[in-house]
Amino acid sequence: MKLSVSLGLWQDRPPEEALEAARAAEATGYPELWIGEMATWDAFALGTAIGAATSRISLTFGPLAVTVRDPATIAMGVASVAALTGRATGVALGTSSEVVVCGWHGRSRSRAATALAESAQAVRQLLAGEKSGVDGQVVGSRGYRLRLPAPKSPLTIAAFGPRALAVAARFADRMVVNLVSPAAAATLVRGLREAASGAGTTPPPVAAWVVAAADPGPAELEQLRRGVVGYLAAPGYADMFRAAGFGELVDFARTRPHPRSLLAAVPPEAVAAVGLVGSPAEIAAKIGEYAAAGVDELVIVPATGDEDPGGEKTLVACRSAAGSFDA
């Protein structure tokens, strides 16, 4: 089982903690760091700072919302960080949520799967050093070529629904699934294989983005519980949590209660269903469940706090627990 790390970018923690978390990921021996883009940092600016603060860890940006960032700016950003830091770089594309795309950025998520496919084609061309030639129905790029050295970065596609699975089967070097239980991951792995069979392609490896906390205290558990609140009533995710035994919680979430009331109702077991939480033995067992589901890589999102601002305790525990799975 391959392991990598994603910055949590937790809203209850100081923004500068991202640099400490990046240093912890490198110090504990992880080869790759994912840098997402949420409410705080521009991903490429943060990646450049992380490149200066670390010495060797590779940097993967995203998943970036394809109806927010266009292919040329994505490729420019990835190539810029690669040139300025000398690091190996990758990029992940996704469709993000209505809150982020429509609310924060004032863009439309209409035909998001089409935008994902068109962006994947154009970004692949540009990162390979080719002149872009995608005249898309939603997004595209024509006639541009990177002036910086082409980083030849691998492309990851974030997928959950069948249309995104089809895009991953056609264009991805890797697929990532976000905050899913092992059972849901197994369903998505099967869906990817079926989509690849239909497209006549080889299915790419699958990474699962999972929250993690080794022997968590109350503050760490609350941080992780807060992280799942927005998923409980979301299409697809609600069915997953219901199948995992949290039907009453899903029903409550669908009444749109105040976020504080919903947070108070989320039990630690709901987090453990979609992450690596608990003792070393519990973490090892859950890693085994993901491996049995067909997941090739776990992207660890460690809980952080004042006593462990970079999540190093959890990162060390996850690497140790994964030892029997050839981490």
N, C-alpha and C positions, 0 to 999 in steps of 0.2 A: 504494500500500500504506500503510494507516494503521499507525502505531506507537504503543504505549503501554508503560508500565513496570510491573512487579510487583516488590514487595520480595521478595528471596530468603529472608529470615529464616533464613540459613544457621546451622546449629547449631555450626559451628566458629568463629563470629564473635561479638563482643560484642553483646548485645541492643540497646544504644544505637545501634549502627550503622544501624538502621532509619531514624533521623532524618536521618543524613548521606546515606543513599541517597535519601531523599525529596527533600532539597535538591538533590542532584545531578541527579535526574530533572527537576526544574523548571528548574534552571540550564541544562541542555542542550536545553531547548525542547520536552520531551514534554508533551502536554496532559492526560494522565490517568495516575493512579497507582492500582494495585490493591493492596489491603491484605488479605492472607490471614489466616487464623487457624490457627496450628500449635501448637507446644509452649510458646510464650513469652508473646506479647502477646494481650490481649483486643483484637480488631480495632477496636472503636469507641473504646476509650480511646486506642489508638495513633493512630487517625485524628484525634481531637481535638488531640492533641499535634502531629501533623504539620500540621494546619491552622494552629496557632499558629507553627510554625517555617517555613512557606512562605507565599506570597502569592497564588497564583492557580491552581495545579494542581488539577484535579478529582479526587475520591476515589471509588473503587469498592471495595466491601467484599466479600470472598469469593474463591472460592466458599465459602459457609457451609453446613455440614452440616444438612440439613433434619430429620434425626431427632435432632439435638442442640439446635438453636435453633428455637423455635416462631415462627410468622408475626408475632405481636404483638411479641415481643421484637426480632425482626429489624427490623420497621418502626419501632419506637421508637428503636432504635439508629441507624438511618440518618437519621431525622428529627432526632434529638438532635445528631448531628454537623453536619448541614446548618444547624441553628439556631445552634449554638455557634460555628461557623467561617465561616458565610456562603458555603460552597463548594457547587458543584454536586456531587451525590452519585449513585452508582449502587450496585446490589447484584447479586451473583451467587450462585446457589443450586446446590448439588450434593449428592451422596450420600456423599462421602468414603469412607474405608476402614474395614474391620473393626477395625484397630488403634486408630484414632481414636475411632470411634463406640462400639464394644463394649468395647474395652480401657480407653481413657482416660476415657470418659464413662459407661460402664455402661449404654448404651442399645442398642436392637436396630436392626439394619439390615433386618429383615424387611419386605418390601413397600416397599423404598426408592423404587422408581419411582413407586408410588402416592403416597407421601409427597411426592415431588418435585412431582408434578402438583398435589396439594392445596395445598402450600405456595406454589407459583407463583400459583395463583388468589387465595389469601388475601392474599399480600404485594402483588400488583398492586392489589387493592382498597384496602388500607390506604394504600399510598404515593400513591394517587390522591386520598386524602381521603375515601374512602367508608367506610361502616360495614361491618365484615367480616360475611360471611354464608356461610362455608364450614364445613359440618358433615362433616368428612372421616372416612374409615374409619381413617386412621392419624394425621393431624394436621389441624388446622383452627383457625378462630377465628370466633366469633359475637358480634355486638353491640358490638364495640370500634371506636372511631374515634380517630385521632390527635388529641391536644389541641394539639400543636405544629403549625405550618404544614406541610401535606402537601408533601414535596419533589418529588413527581411524578418519582421516579427511574426511569431505565430498568432493565429486568430482564434479566439474563444467566443463561442456563442452561448448566451444565457437562454435557457429554454424551459418551458413548463407546459404549454399547450401544444397541440398537434402541429399547428402551422410553424411554430418556432422550432419544433423537433425536425420538421422537414428542412428548414433552413440550415440547421446544424448538420444534418446528414449530408447536405450538398456542399457546404462551404467551410465548415469548422475544422480546425486542427484539434480542437478540444471542445467539449460541451460542459457547461457548468449549470448545476441545479441549486436553487437557493432555499435553505431552511426547510428541508424535507426529511421525513422519517425514512428509515431504511425501506419500509414497505412501499412508500411513494417513490423512492429512488429506483426500486426494482421495476416499478411500472414504467417510469420514464426511460430507463435503460432498454426495456423491451420495445417501447415506442420508438426510440432512436434506431434500434436495429431493424425494426420493420420499415421505417422511413428510408433507411440506407439501402435496404434490399429493394424497395420500390424505385429508388433513384439510381440503382446500380453502382453505389459507392461503398467504400469500407467505412463502417461506423467509427467515429473518432473516440478517443478515451473520454471517460466521464468523470468530472470532478464534482464533489458535493460541498457546498459552502455550509459549515456547521459552527454554531456557537459552542464555546467550551469554557469550563471552569472546573478546576481540580479542587476537591474538598472545599466548595465555596462557602463563604460566610453570608450573612443576611444581605449585606450591601451588594455583593456580587450577584446573588440570586435575584435581587430586585432589578439590577441592571439588565440581566438576561430576560427576566419576565417582561420588563418594559419593551424589550426588543421584539417580542412576539405579538404584542397587543394588536398592531396594525394588520396582522395576517389572519386573525381568527375568523373574521367575517368575509375575507376576500374570496372571490371565485376560485374554486379548486382547492385552495388552502383550507377553507372551511370543511370541505368534504374529507380532507386528509386528517384534520384534527378530530372530526367526528369519528372516523374509522379508528383512530387511536384511542377512543374512549372518552372524548371530551365533548360529547354532544350537547350537554346542558350549557357548557361554557360557550360553545358556538351559538346556541340559541340566544343566550344573554347578549353576546356581542352583536348579534343582528338586530337587537332592539335599540342599538346606538346609545348606550349609556354614556355617562360622562367618562372620559378616559381614566380618571382616578378610580372610579368604581370598577371599571373593567380590569384595571391593573390589580386591584385588591382581590379580584376573583380568580386570577391566574395562579394555579398551583405550580410548585416547582416541577412536578411530574410532566406538565405540558411542555416545559423547556427541555427536559431530559428526553422527551420523545423525538426532538429534532436536533439534538446536540450531544456533546460529550460532557456530561456533568456527573460529578460524584467522586467516588474513590478511584484509585488506579485500576482496581479490578473492574469496576463498572465502566470506566472509560475504555478499557481493553475489550470488554464484551461488546460495547456498542460499535467500536471499530470493526470487530469481527462481523457484526450484522451488516454494516455498510459494504464490507468486502464481499459477503455472501450475496448482497443485492446486485453485484456487478459494478460497483463504484471503483474506479481506478485510483482516485486521488481524493483526499480530504483537505479542504481549505479551512484551516483553523482560525476562528475569530475569538481570541481569548478575552475573557472578562478582565477588567482592570480596576484598580482601586488605589487608595492612598498607600497601602502597604505593598502593593505590587503594580506600580503604574505602567509598566510595560507588558504585563501579563506573563512574565518569565516563568513563574511557578507553574502555570497551566501549560505553557509551551514545553517545558521540560517533561512534565507528566505525560503529555500526549505523545511525545517522541518515545519515551520509555515504554508506554503502553502499546505502541504500535510496533515494537521491536519484533514481535513474533509474526508480524505480517510484512516483513521485509521493508520497513520504512527507511 
